[in-house]
Protein backbone atom coordinates (compact mmCIF):
# COMPACT_ATOMS: atom_id res chain seq x y z
CA UNK A 1 0.00 0.00 0.00
CA UNK A 2 2.88 2.37 0.71
CA UNK A 3 4.10 1.88 -2.88
CA UNK A 4 0.62 2.50 -4.26
CA UNK A 5 0.14 5.68 -2.24
CA UNK A 6 3.50 7.00 -3.43
CA UNK A 7 2.61 6.17 -7.01
CA UNK A 8 -0.73 7.97 -6.80
CA UNK A 9 0.95 10.97 -5.20
CA UNK A 10 3.49 11.19 -8.01
CA UNK A 11 0.68 11.00 -10.53
CA UNK A 12 -1.16 13.85 -8.84
CA UNK A 13 2.00 15.93 -9.02
CA UNK A 14 2.26 15.42 -12.76
CA UNK A 15 -1.40 16.20 -13.42
CA UNK A 16 -0.65 19.89 -13.63
CA UNK A 17 0.97 19.37 -17.05
CA UNK A 18 -0.80 21.63 -19.56
CA UNK A 19 -0.19 19.53 -22.67
CA UNK A 20 -3.35 19.00 -24.73
CA UNK A 21 -2.61 15.29 -25.06
CA UNK A 22 -2.58 13.34 -21.83
CA UNK A 23 0.77 12.24 -20.47
CA UNK A 24 1.50 8.76 -19.17
CA UNK A 25 1.02 9.96 -15.61
CA UNK A 26 -2.22 11.76 -16.33
CA UNK A 27 -3.70 8.74 -18.12
CA UNK A 28 -3.02 6.43 -15.16
CA UNK A 29 -3.95 8.81 -12.32
CA UNK A 30 -7.75 8.25 -12.23
CA UNK A 31 -7.27 4.47 -12.49
CA UNK A 32 -4.68 4.34 -9.69
CA UNK A 33 -7.12 6.14 -7.39
CA UNK A 34 -9.58 3.28 -7.68
CA UNK A 35 -7.56 0.10 -8.11
CA UNK A 36 -4.06 -1.17 -7.48
CA UNK A 37 -1.57 -0.13 -10.16
CA UNK A 38 1.96 -1.54 -10.21
CA UNK A 39 4.62 0.44 -12.03
CA UNK A 40 7.81 -1.09 -13.41
CA UNK A 41 10.53 1.50 -13.98
CA UNK A 42 13.72 1.26 -16.03
CA UNK A 43 17.12 2.10 -14.60
CA UNK A 44 17.16 5.48 -16.33
CA UNK A 45 13.71 6.34 -14.94
CA UNK A 46 12.27 7.10 -18.37
CA UNK A 47 10.92 3.72 -19.36
CA UNK A 48 7.77 2.82 -17.39
CA UNK A 49 4.87 0.40 -17.66
CA UNK A 50 1.71 0.39 -15.52
CA UNK A 51 0.01 -2.90 -14.64
CA UNK A 52 -3.41 -3.40 -13.03
CA UNK A 53 -3.87 -6.94 -11.61
CA UNK A 54 -7.56 -6.36 -10.87
CA UNK A 55 -8.19 -5.20 -14.45
CA UNK A 56 -7.45 -8.56 -16.08
CA UNK A 57 -3.77 -8.18 -15.22
CA UNK A 58 -3.43 -5.73 -18.11
CA UNK A 59 -0.55 -3.47 -18.96
CA UNK A 60 -2.56 -0.26 -19.08
CA UNK A 61 0.05 1.78 -20.90
CA UNK A 62 3.77 2.50 -21.16
CA UNK A 63 6.08 5.43 -21.77
CA UNK A 64 9.71 6.13 -22.68
CA UNK A 65 9.58 9.69 -21.29
CA UNK A 66 8.93 9.32 -17.57
CA UNK A 67 5.74 10.44 -15.82
CA UNK A 68 5.34 13.44 -18.12
CA UNK A 69 6.15 11.46 -21.26
CA UNK A 70 3.85 10.24 -24.01
CA UNK A 71 1.43 7.46 -23.14
CA UNK A 72 1.77 4.63 -25.68
CA UNK A 73 -1.31 2.53 -24.93
CA UNK A 74 -4.94 3.30 -25.80
CA UNK A 75 -7.33 3.76 -22.88
CA UNK A 76 -11.05 4.29 -23.31
CA UNK A 77 -11.84 7.59 -21.57
CA UNK A 78 -15.55 6.76 -21.45
CA UNK A 79 -14.71 3.77 -19.23
CA UNK A 80 -12.65 5.82 -16.76
CA UNK A 81 -14.72 8.00 -14.44
CA UNK A 82 -13.74 9.53 -11.09
CA UNK A 83 -16.18 7.28 -9.21
CA UNK A 84 -16.27 4.21 -11.46
CA UNK A 85 -14.10 2.09 -13.72
CA UNK A 86 -15.64 0.00 -16.48
CA UNK A 87 -13.11 -2.83 -16.39
CA UNK A 88 -14.61 -4.59 -19.40
CA UNK A 89 -14.18 -1.66 -21.79
CA UNK A 90 -11.13 0.12 -20.40
CA UNK A 91 -8.74 -0.81 -23.22
CA UNK A 92 -5.04 -1.21 -22.43
CA UNK A 93 -1.68 -1.81 -24.07
CA UNK A 94 -1.32 -5.53 -23.36
CA UNK A 95 -3.82 -8.25 -22.45
CA UNK A 96 -4.18 -12.00 -22.82
CA UNK A 97 -7.25 -13.61 -24.36
CA UNK A 98 -7.74 -17.12 -25.68
CA UNK A 99 -8.69 -18.32 -29.13
CA UNK A 100 -10.48 -19.27 -31.23
CA UNK A 101 -12.25 -16.03 -32.00
CA UNK A 102 -14.18 -17.50 -34.93
CA UNK A 103 -15.55 -20.94 -35.90
CA UNK A 104 -17.81 -23.37 -34.09
CA UNK A 105 -15.09 -23.61 -31.44
CA UNK A 106 -15.18 -19.90 -30.57
CA UNK A 107 -15.40 -18.72 -26.95
CA UNK A 108 -16.92 -15.35 -27.92
CA UNK A 109 -20.46 -16.26 -28.98
CA UNK A 110 -21.38 -18.52 -26.04
CA UNK A 111 -23.96 -21.05 -27.25
CA UNK A 112 -26.23 -18.41 -28.77
CA UNK A 113 -27.32 -19.26 -32.32
CA UNK A 114 -26.78 -18.23 -35.03
CA UNK A 115 -23.00 -17.78 -34.97
CA UNK A 116 -23.16 -14.12 -35.89
CA UNK A 117 -21.38 -10.86 -34.96
CA UNK A 118 -24.59 -9.61 -33.35
CA UNK A 119 -24.15 -12.31 -30.69
CA UNK A 120 -20.54 -11.43 -29.84
CA UNK A 121 -19.91 -11.45 -26.09
CA UNK A 122 -16.57 -11.63 -24.28
CA UNK A 123 -16.83 -14.00 -21.26
CA UNK A 124 -16.41 -12.31 -17.86
CA UNK A 125 -13.28 -14.40 -17.18
CA UNK A 126 -11.64 -12.64 -20.17
CA UNK A 127 -13.12 -9.17 -19.72
CA UNK A 128 -13.72 -8.16 -16.11
CA UNK A 129 -12.50 -10.72 -13.59
CA UNK A 130 -9.21 -9.99 -11.76
CA UNK A 131 -5.91 -11.84 -11.86
CA UNK A 132 -4.21 -12.83 -8.62
CA UNK A 133 -0.90 -11.10 -7.97
CA UNK A 134 1.55 -13.79 -6.89
CA UNK A 135 4.92 -12.03 -7.20
CA UNK A 136 6.28 -8.52 -7.70
CA UNK A 137 10.06 -8.24 -7.72
CA UNK A 138 12.00 -5.41 -9.31
CA UNK A 139 11.12 -5.34 -12.97
CA UNK A 140 8.89 -8.42 -12.99
CA UNK A 141 5.27 -9.13 -12.06
CA UNK A 142 3.74 -12.62 -11.91
CA UNK A 143 -0.04 -13.15 -11.90
CA UNK A 144 -2.31 -16.17 -12.17
CA UNK A 145 -5.92 -17.13 -12.74
CA UNK A 146 -8.01 -20.26 -13.11
CA UNK A 147 -10.38 -20.03 -16.06
CA UNK A 148 -13.35 -22.01 -17.29
CA UNK A 149 -14.48 -21.42 -20.87
CA UNK A 150 -17.21 -23.08 -22.91
CA UNK A 151 -17.00 -22.93 -26.70
CA UNK A 152 -19.86 -22.50 -29.18
CA UNK A 153 -20.59 -26.22 -29.49
CA UNK A 154 -20.54 -26.66 -25.70
CA UNK A 155 -17.09 -28.09 -24.96
CA UNK A 156 -15.85 -27.03 -21.51
CA UNK A 157 -12.20 -26.13 -20.84
CA UNK A 158 -10.62 -25.67 -17.43
CA UNK A 159 -7.10 -24.30 -17.31
CA UNK A 160 -4.76 -22.25 -15.15
CA UNK A 161 -3.02 -19.21 -16.62
CA UNK A 162 0.33 -17.87 -15.48
CA UNK A 163 1.00 -14.32 -16.74
CA UNK A 164 4.49 -12.90 -16.26
CA UNK A 165 5.31 -9.34 -17.31
CA UNK A 166 8.94 -8.19 -17.42
CA UNK A 167 10.32 -4.74 -18.17
CA UNK A 168 13.30 -5.09 -20.53
CA UNK A 169 16.42 -2.96 -20.21
CA UNK A 170 18.62 -1.93 -23.14
CA UNK A 171 20.98 -4.89 -22.80
CA UNK A 172 18.14 -7.40 -23.10
CA UNK A 173 16.47 -5.49 -25.92
CA UNK A 174 19.67 -5.66 -27.95
CA UNK A 175 20.15 -9.34 -27.14
CA UNK A 176 16.56 -10.31 -27.99
CA UNK A 177 16.55 -8.39 -31.27
CA UNK A 178 20.22 -9.00 -32.10
CA UNK A 179 20.84 -5.30 -32.73
CA UNK A 180 22.60 -2.35 -31.15
CA UNK A 181 20.94 1.06 -31.07
CA UNK A 182 22.09 4.57 -30.31
CA UNK A 183 22.06 5.77 -26.69
CA UNK A 184 20.21 8.93 -27.71
CA UNK A 185 17.03 7.03 -28.62
CA UNK A 186 14.22 6.88 -26.08
CA UNK A 187 12.83 3.39 -25.54
CA UNK A 188 10.65 1.18 -23.41
CA UNK A 189 10.12 -2.55 -23.86
CA UNK A 190 8.42 -5.44 -22.11
CA UNK A 191 7.68 -9.13 -22.43
CA UNK A 192 4.34 -10.70 -21.53
CA UNK A 193 4.91 -14.41 -21.08
CA UNK A 194 2.03 -16.87 -20.65
CA UNK A 195 1.52 -20.51 -19.95
CA UNK A 196 -1.73 -22.41 -19.63
CA UNK A 197 -2.09 -25.80 -17.92
CA UNK A 198 -4.95 -28.19 -18.54
CA UNK A 199 -6.45 -28.69 -15.07
CA UNK A 200 -9.36 -30.74 -16.38
CA UNK A 201 -9.54 -34.53 -16.37
CA UNK A 202 -9.54 -35.14 -20.12
CA UNK A 203 -7.23 -34.47 -23.06
CA UNK A 204 -8.30 -31.64 -25.37
CA UNK A 205 -9.31 -32.99 -28.80
CA UNK A 206 -9.43 -31.34 -32.21
CA UNK A 207 -12.93 -32.53 -32.95
CA UNK A 208 -14.28 -30.76 -29.84
CA UNK A 209 -12.17 -27.61 -30.07
CA UNK A 210 -8.80 -26.47 -28.72
CA UNK A 211 -7.33 -23.38 -27.04
CA UNK A 212 -4.70 -20.88 -28.19
CA UNK A 213 -2.98 -18.11 -26.22
CA UNK A 214 -3.81 -14.74 -27.77
CA UNK A 215 -1.72 -11.67 -26.90
CA UNK A 216 -3.06 -8.28 -27.96
CA UNK A 217 -2.30 -4.61 -27.34
CA UNK A 218 -4.36 -1.51 -28.09
CA UNK A 219 -2.79 1.69 -29.45
CA UNK A 220 -4.28 4.97 -30.61
CA UNK A 221 -4.73 5.09 -34.36
CA UNK A 222 -3.43 7.97 -36.44
CA UNK A 223 -3.35 9.00 -40.10
CA UNK A 224 0.35 8.19 -40.34
CA UNK A 225 0.38 4.85 -38.50
CA UNK A 226 1.19 1.84 -40.67
CA UNK A 227 1.98 -1.76 -39.75
CA UNK A 228 4.80 -3.45 -41.72
CA UNK A 229 5.03 -7.24 -41.85
CA UNK A 230 7.94 -8.73 -43.85
CA UNK A 231 6.41 -11.88 -45.36
CA UNK A 232 8.29 -14.98 -46.43
CA UNK A 233 9.74 -14.96 -49.92
CA UNK A 234 7.22 -15.51 -52.74
CA UNK A 235 4.23 -14.83 -50.45
CA UNK A 236 1.24 -13.23 -52.17
CA UNK A 237 -1.50 -10.90 -51.05
CA UNK A 238 -4.02 -13.67 -51.70
CA UNK A 239 -2.49 -15.67 -48.84
CA UNK A 240 -3.23 -12.92 -46.33
CA UNK A 241 -6.56 -13.39 -44.54
CA UNK A 242 -8.91 -10.42 -44.67
CA UNK A 243 -11.88 -9.88 -42.39
CA UNK A 244 -14.61 -7.31 -41.75
CA UNK A 245 -14.55 -4.30 -44.12
CA UNK A 246 -13.12 -4.68 -47.66
CA UNK A 247 -9.59 -3.39 -48.16
CA UNK A 248 -8.17 -1.60 -51.21
CA UNK A 249 -4.55 -0.61 -51.85
CA UNK A 250 -4.97 2.62 -49.92
CA UNK A 251 -5.15 0.49 -46.78
CA UNK A 252 -3.45 -2.82 -47.59
CA UNK A 253 -0.58 -3.31 -49.99
CA UNK A 254 2.26 -5.76 -50.60
CA UNK A 255 5.45 -3.87 -51.44
CA UNK A 256 8.59 -5.93 -52.14
CA UNK A 257 7.40 -8.77 -49.89
CA UNK A 258 6.52 -6.36 -47.06
CA UNK A 259 2.85 -6.17 -46.20
CA UNK A 260 1.68 -2.66 -45.28
CA UNK A 261 -1.59 -2.16 -43.38
CA UNK A 262 -2.96 1.26 -42.43
CA UNK A 263 -3.99 1.49 -38.76
CA UNK A 264 -5.68 4.85 -38.36
CA UNK A 265 -8.50 3.65 -36.10
CA UNK A 266 -11.02 5.04 -38.59
CA UNK A 267 -12.10 1.98 -40.60
CA UNK A 268 -13.09 -1.38 -39.14
CA UNK A 269 -10.94 -4.06 -40.72
CA UNK A 270 -8.68 -6.96 -39.82
CA UNK A 271 -5.97 -9.08 -41.40
CA UNK A 272 -4.40 -12.40 -40.43
CA UNK A 273 -0.98 -13.75 -41.42
CA UNK A 274 -0.76 -17.58 -41.64
CA UNK A 275 2.20 -19.19 -39.91
CA UNK A 276 3.82 -20.47 -43.11
CA UNK A 277 4.38 -16.94 -44.50
CA UNK A 278 4.72 -15.04 -41.20
CA UNK A 279 7.95 -13.54 -39.79
CA UNK A 280 9.05 -13.74 -36.15
CA UNK A 281 9.20 -9.94 -35.94
CA UNK A 282 6.94 -7.22 -37.35
CA UNK A 283 6.56 -3.51 -36.70
CA UNK A 284 4.47 -0.36 -36.74
CA UNK A 285 5.66 3.14 -37.52
CA UNK A 286 3.63 6.11 -36.31
CA UNK A 287 5.32 9.03 -38.01
CA UNK A 288 3.10 11.62 -36.36
CA UNK A 289 3.99 10.17 -32.95
CA UNK A 290 7.69 9.73 -33.80
CA UNK A 291 7.42 6.13 -32.63
CA UNK A 292 8.67 2.87 -34.11
CA UNK A 293 7.16 -0.20 -32.44
CA UNK A 294 8.62 -3.67 -32.93
CA UNK A 295 6.72 -6.84 -31.97
CA UNK A 296 8.47 -10.16 -31.43
CA UNK A 297 6.66 -13.36 -30.43
CA UNK A 298 7.22 -17.08 -29.97
CA UNK A 299 6.89 -18.67 -33.39
CA UNK A 300 6.81 -22.45 -33.62
CA UNK A 301 6.58 -25.00 -36.42
CA UNK A 302 3.01 -26.15 -35.79
CA UNK A 303 -0.07 -26.46 -38.00
CA UNK A 304 -3.13 -25.72 -35.86
CA UNK A 305 -4.10 -22.04 -35.54
CA UNK A 306 -7.32 -20.19 -34.86
CA UNK A 307 -8.83 -17.67 -37.27
CA UNK A 308 -11.14 -14.67 -37.06
CA UNK A 309 -13.86 -15.73 -39.48
CA UNK A 310 -17.26 -15.59 -37.78
CA UNK A 311 -18.89 -18.72 -39.17
CA UNK A 312 -19.11 -22.48 -38.72
CA UNK A 313 -16.16 -23.74 -40.74
CA UNK A 314 -15.02 -26.85 -42.59
CA UNK A 315 -11.37 -26.06 -41.75
CA UNK A 316 -11.39 -24.26 -38.38
CA UNK A 317 -7.66 -24.81 -37.78
CA UNK A 318 -6.52 -22.94 -40.87
CA UNK A 319 -5.77 -19.69 -39.12
CA UNK A 320 -3.21 -17.02 -38.43
CA UNK A 321 -0.31 -16.42 -36.07
CA UNK A 322 -0.36 -12.61 -36.51
CA UNK A 323 -3.78 -10.93 -36.40
CA UNK A 324 -3.93 -7.11 -36.74
CA UNK A 325 -7.15 -5.20 -36.04
CA UNK A 326 -8.06 -1.64 -37.01
CA UNK A 327 -11.12 -0.25 -35.22
CA UNK A 328 -13.87 1.85 -36.74
CA UNK A 329 -17.62 2.14 -37.16
CA UNK A 330 -19.66 -1.06 -37.01
CA UNK A 331 -21.20 -0.33 -40.42
CA UNK A 332 -17.71 -0.11 -42.00
CA UNK A 333 -18.14 3.51 -43.02
CA UNK A 334 -15.14 5.80 -42.61
CA UNK A 335 -14.89 7.74 -39.37
CA UNK A 336 -13.53 11.27 -39.05
CA UNK A 337 -11.97 10.58 -35.63
CA UNK A 338 -9.48 7.91 -34.65
CA UNK A 339 -10.05 5.17 -32.12
CA UNK A 340 -7.55 2.31 -31.73
CA UNK A 341 -5.75 -0.50 -33.48
CA UNK A 342 -4.35 -3.78 -32.09
CA UNK A 343 -0.98 -5.48 -32.51
CA UNK A 344 -1.39 -9.18 -31.79
CA UNK A 345 0.12 -12.65 -31.89
CA UNK A 346 -1.15 -16.13 -31.07
CA UNK A 347 0.20 -19.50 -30.07
CA UNK A 348 -0.51 -22.71 -31.90
CA UNK A 349 -3.24 -25.05 -30.63
CA UNK A 350 -2.35 -28.37 -29.04
CA UNK A 351 -4.32 -31.46 -28.03
CA UNK A 352 -3.23 -30.91 -24.46
CA UNK A 353 -3.15 -33.74 -21.95
CA UNK A 354 -4.25 -33.13 -18.33
CA UNK A 355 -1.58 -31.34 -16.24
CA UNK A 356 0.41 -30.41 -19.36
CA UNK A 357 1.34 -26.88 -20.48
CA UNK A 358 1.61 -24.73 -23.57
CA UNK A 359 3.34 -21.34 -23.58
CA UNK A 360 3.66 -18.15 -25.60
CA UNK A 361 5.60 -14.90 -25.30
CA UNK A 362 4.82 -11.54 -26.87
CA UNK A 363 7.40 -8.73 -26.69
CA UNK A 364 6.81 -5.08 -27.51
CA UNK A 365 9.65 -2.60 -28.09
CA UNK A 366 8.93 1.14 -28.52
CA UNK A 367 11.63 3.46 -29.89
CA UNK A 368 11.52 7.24 -30.39
CA UNK A 369 14.06 9.82 -31.50
CA UNK A 370 15.87 10.99 -34.61
CA UNK A 371 14.33 9.58 -37.76
CA UNK A 372 17.64 8.40 -39.20
CA UNK A 373 18.28 6.29 -36.08
CA UNK A 374 14.79 4.80 -36.17
CA UNK A 375 15.34 4.12 -39.85
CA UNK A 376 18.40 2.00 -39.07
CA UNK A 377 16.35 -0.19 -36.72
CA UNK A 378 13.56 -0.54 -39.26
CA UNK A 379 15.96 -1.53 -42.05
CA UNK A 380 17.74 -4.08 -39.90
CA UNK A 381 14.66 -5.74 -38.37
CA UNK A 382 11.95 -5.21 -40.98
CA UNK A 383 13.96 -4.73 -44.16
CA UNK A 384 12.15 -1.51 -44.99
CA UNK A 385 13.04 2.18 -44.76
CA UNK A 386 10.65 4.45 -42.89
CA UNK A 387 9.92 6.50 -46.02
CA UNK A 388 8.46 3.34 -47.59
CA UNK A 389 5.83 2.89 -44.88
CA UNK A 390 3.58 5.39 -46.66
CA UNK A 391 0.44 4.06 -48.33
Residue, then its C-alpha position, 0 to 999 in steps of 0.5 A: x500500500x505504501x508503494x501504491x500511495x507513493x505512485x498515486x501521489x506522483x501522478x497527482x504531481x504530474x497532473x498539472x501538465x498543460x499539454x493538450x494530449x494526456x501524459x502517461x502519468x495523467x492517463x493512469x492517475x484516475x485508475x490508480x485512485x480506484x484500483x491497485x496499479x503496479x509500475x515497473x521503472x527502467x534504470x534510467x527512470x524514463x521507461x515505465x509500464x503500468x500494470x493493473x492486476x484487478x483489471x485482467x492483469x493488463x498493462x494499461x500503458x507504457x512510456x519512454x519519457x517518464x511520468x510526463x512522457x507520451x502514453x503509448x497505450x490506448x485507454x477508453x476515456x468513457x470507461x474511466x470515471x472519477x467514481x467508477x471504472x468500467x473494467x470490461x471496456x477500459x482498453x489497455x496496451x497488453x492483455x491476454x485472451x484465448x482463441x479461437x475467435x471465430x468458428x464453431x469452437x469460438x469462446x466469444x459467442x457462447x452457445x447463442x445461435x446463429x453464430x453471428x457478430x450480433x451475438x458477440x460477447x466476451x466472457x467475464x473471465x476474459x473481460x472483467x474478472x481480476x488476476x491474482x498477484x503472486x509475485x512482484x520483484x524489481x522489474x517483474x510481475x507474476x499473476x495467475x488465474x483459473x479459467x473455465x471457458x465453454x465454446x460455441x458447441x458446448x465443450x468445456x475447458x478448465x485451465x490455469x493461466x500464469x502471466x508474467x510481465x517483465x520490463x526489458x532494459x537496453x541490454x536485453x532489448x539488444x540481445x533479444x533483437x540482435x541489434x545495437x541502437x544509439x544511446x540517444x534514442x528513447x525506448x521502453x520494452x516489455x515481455x508478456x509471457x504466458x503458460x496455460x495448464x490443462x487442469x481438467x480430467x480429459x485431453x483436449x481434442x481437435x474434434x471438440x475444439x482447442x485453445x490458443x494463447x492470444x496476446x493483444x495490445x491496443x494503441x491509438x490510431x493515427x493518419x500516419x500509423x502503418x503496420x509493416x510485416x515482412x512476409x516470407x519470400x514468394x508470399x502473395x497478397x491472396x495468402x493474407x486473410x482479410x476480415x470485416x470491411x473490404x480493403x483496397x490498396x490505400x489500406x493494404x498493400x504488398x510492397x517488395x514482400x513487405x505487407x503494409x496495413x494502415x492502422x488509423x483507427x477510422x475503418x473497421x478491418x482486420x488481417x491475419x498472417x498464416x504461420x507459413x508466411x509469417x515472420x518472427x518480428x513485425x513492426x508499426x511506424x507512427x510518423x506523427x507520434x515519432x514512434x517505431x514499435x517492434x513486436x516479437x513473439x514465440x513462433x513455432x513450427x506447428x499447423x493448428x491455428x485459430x482464425x477470425x472468421x465468424x462462421x461455422x467452418x469446414x477447416x477451423x484450424x486454418x488460421x493465423x499467427x499474426x492478427x492485426x485489427x483496425x477499429x472503426x464504425x460497425x457499419x464499415x463507413x469511414x470515421x472522421x476521428x481515430x479510435x484504436x488498433x491492435x498489434x497481436x500474436x497467437x500460439x498454436x493449438x495443441x491437443x493438451x493432456x491433463x496437467x500439461x502446459x503450452x506457452x507463448x511470449x509476446x514482446x513489444x519494443x517502442x523506440x523514439x528519437x531521430x528519424x535516421x536512427x529509427x530508420x536503421x532499426x527498421x531496415x535491420x529488423x523489418x527490411x524496410x526504410x521508414x519512407x516506404x511505410x507510406x500508403 
